[in-house]
Amino acid sequence: MEIRQADRRERKLMKRLYLRAFPKAERKPFGMICRMVAKGLMETLVIVDRGYMVGLAITARYKDLVLLDYFAVSEAFRGQNYGSRALELLKKRYEGERFILEIEIPEEKASNQQQRVRRKNFYLKGGMKETGIQVLLCGVPMELLTDGSAVSYEEYHDIYKYAVNPAFARKIVRMDGAGREAGA
């Protein structure tokens, strides 16, 4: 299994999986992602095993920070340990850099609460650590996990300002531990 930059053909396959795997409220325009890739600010990566694209990873980079913005395994390959192996390969790919990601907060009232808990447990089992940083990202309550490296809210926010899109940065609101806007 390997993780590598997607070529043009693979990017089309990747877009299909991207549209299926992520809720509309959490998706950035795929064309914008491709423009950021062309500028060297984001990477569209394919997870390949024996010639098949089994998943995708989209990362944003700023200074020594790498945000795993999107990560998905294709439906046909789920439950076969591809996600765990790919997460390990991603952490190796970005060794020496601070590796972070966001997950939906596993709120009790969420309609997909069990899925959120499973997702969080997956990342914690894969070596990611809680930061205590919670945000509303485009209206979706998220928490930040890291590979164990220290990261501040301001550094996380800078990834969006400088590597993703300033318009998305304006849609990020820091929350306190009780799920309220910080300072509110």
Summary of the structure (lengths in Angstrom):
residues: 184
radius of gyration: 15.7
end to end distance: 46.8
largest distance: 51.6
contacts: 540
relative contact order: 0.14
helix: 38%
strand: 33%
